Amino acid sequence: MLRIGHAHHVTARTGVTVLLPDEPLSCAVDMRGGGPATRETDAVGSEATLGIAHAVVLAGGSVFGLGAADAVAGRLSARGVGLTLVPGTPAVPIVPAACLYDLNNGGAKEWEEAPPYGALAREALGAASRESGQGSLGAGYGATAGAWRGGFGVASAAFEGITVTAWIATNAIGSPLMPDGRTFWAWPFERDGEFGGRRPGTMEPPPALPEDIKGGAATATCIGAVGVSVAQSRGALKRIAVMAQDGLARALRPSHAPFDGDTIFALAPQGETTDDPHRTMALGSLAADCVARAVALGCWHAEEGFARTVR
């Protein structure tokens, strides 16, 4: 359905991920939390005329990272990808984007009027392939999760022959770990010990705010997308995006905080659809499971942080 490309800037400790479909995909979006940094979300909103995306961009850098989508749109248009609204005019690609806040992670951000995100986006676009790594790469390169290292994670599952995939960059105020400091909140959804196989001991009510949450305000946001392998109606795709956000609540404590801008896109092939609320419910539930796993996997594979500590 799509290729994925990553690029990062070592000294700035930030990066960009590009999701590049083979053909334009139906797209919906759901945003939670109080501080989003987004682009073209109205173009894939419920009232949009088309509701399609020619690419989706995920980036660090807060508002500066939105320049990554400009670069992708420019490169795709030069390739003839997009809507040609008037003959002889440039193709107009629809490139929704969401950014996380990694400006305070210790990287060198003294870029003045030349943020690196356009160049990183073009590099990521050129590197797009069918496979994606996990951990400290792309939009998750400079991410943190509570007091730990965040990252970029991918998880898939199937329902009645339909594949659901989540691509998530975890940069959360909330902690991915239970109070024991070693077990992921997402442990019930783990498959084949993919993030360590840790299980909690005695279960006690957790505190309202864990001690290992991120200290600074307005320094978070988890962003990503979920893909469904068969066509969905606009309404069903929106509902899947809404339900997918529950995966963040399953994997992080707290989630959807006033300082987050949590944003998840939902993608599916275009085509004829038949609404089936029960199927939508199953796919949305599975999408949430995949998001929870992707959060844990991105953190587990990060270059630094608790992964080496809890193994």
Buried (B, 14 or more C-beta within 10 A) or exposed (E): BBBBBBBBBEEBBBBBBBBBBEEBBBBBBBBBBEBBBBBBBEBBBEEBEBBBBBBBBBBBBBEBBBBBBBBBBBBBBEEEBBBEEEEEEBBBBBBBBBBBBBBBBEBEBEBEEEBBBBBBBBBBBEBBEEEBEBBBBBBBBBBBBBBBBBBBBBBBBEBEEBBBBBBBBBBBBBBBBBBBBBBBBBBEBBEEEBBBEBEBEEEEEEEEEBEBBBEEEBBBBBBBBBBBBBBBBBBBBBBBBBBBBBBBBBBBBBBBBEBBBBBBBBBBBBEEBEEEEEBBBBBBBBBBBBBBBBBBBBBBBBEEBBBEEBE
